[in-house]
Amino acid sequence: MRIAMIGTGYVGLVSGACFAEFGLEVVGVDKDESKIRMLEEGRIPIYEPGLDALVDKHKAAGRLSFTTDLAEAIDGADAIFIGVGTPSRRGDGHADLTYVFAAAEEIAAKLKHDTLVVTKSTVPVGTGRRLQKIFKTQRPDLEIDVASNPEFLREGSAIEDFLRPDRVVCGVESDRAREILAQCYRPLNLIETPILFTALETAELIKYATNAFLATKITFINELADLCERVGADVQQVAKGMGLDGRIGRKFLHAGPGYGGSCFPKDTLALLRTGEQYNTHLRIVETVVNVNEGRKRRMVRKITDACGGSVAGKTIAILGVTFKPNTDDMRESPSLVIVPALQAEGAVIRAYDPEGMREAAKLLPDVGWCQDSYHALEGADAAVILTEWNEFRGLDLDRARSLMRQPLIVDLRNIFDPAQVAKAGFAYTSVGRPV
Ligand code: UGA
């Protein structure tokens, strides 16, 4: 089996390398010459644990290659995957499908054989149908099947998610498409992964419904955390007690500063827009979006309150700026709202993040970027944990206290045990847990 993967961004690169791991021959295509050059030289343009080794391994084995020439990549391919970006369109929150349709147009112009085109990017319901129309109109001479095969990869554990998924979803319209996709994912039969074959629209909607539901779970527990603080309950135990009910499940019930990243914010908005387009007001999703927006401002108040009502003239050490650990991704990170709001209230910000500082420095001005956590804590009136990087869990609290002006920790990810921090002499505020 030989496939072409159009787009060597996050989704395209991870999926391409993992399909090579499944034994397929994969050609990754991108218009961006510098990206292709980097990949050819063995450098990975994104941070994802394990990806560099996987790409190297399959390049060396001749199963994975990269090119800017789409015609060459799709020539003879059994399937062509589209893994390009679908960002939020400025102004209206609809998914921007410019890159998807540009890829489809180019495929239509250059294809020489019957084949299968699969969307891996997150595309709104109805996109597969629109691609079918493009191919039918522009290439009536060929039989081009269209399928939807959404990804469920989490940044930071994307390779594991691809190689050992909970399920694979394939929206198909023909037996041929079904057979090709079954073939692509064949190694997963060994670990008995459910492969769900559905209609195109259903597969497209499963992706959005999944992300919106996970965003809802997080937002629900975040609101509950607020109530826990008022009534003296512990949100982590509430989450555990709820999650042990198999109908609910324990995952994605970790309270924090609100969800961020390149997917949940964009996909919840896009789902709302799809609802409007089809006269369906998705009130729960709408509320989730609004509550999550408000959450970040609420966290600013929490920090200010912990600092005695004002942060003016105080030095705040921010530990972690990425939207979650094990990534350098800053997209929609709560830090992008929280840090400027603290600065607007007169705080001086020192910050450290193990991977995100290069990107963050472009987005967050007037921040003193530090070489490690202890450097950030020097002279600080408060330490704010914004991202739950593992290295913060192992912080030497005695050393931290000796460096800070005031021993105060505001832990927005609940990484510390309140008793332990209190013992180390800190005032401590976390999320949804008794003080
Ligand atoms: C998410 C989904 O988890 C993937 O399944 C999906 O494929 C991906 O979006 C996508 O659509 O491409 P990702 O954005 O990488 O993956 O990150 P998550 O691990 O899901 O975290 C999203 C946000 O929710 C983060 O800001 C995280 O801190 C927050 N979160 C997550 C919580 O606040 N609490 C939790 O319990 C879990």
Boltz pocket constraint, residues with backbone or C-beta under 6 A from the ligand:
constraints:
  - pocket:
      binder: B
      contacts: [[A, 122], [A, 151], [A, 152], [A, 153], [A, 154], [A, 155], [A, 156], [A, 211], [A, 214], [A, 218], [A, 251], [A, 252], [A, 253], [A, 254], [A, 255], [A, 256], [A, 257], [A, 258], [A, 259], [A, 260], [A, 261], [A, 262], [A, 263], [A, 264], [A, 267], [A, 323], [A, 324]]
      max_distance: 6.0
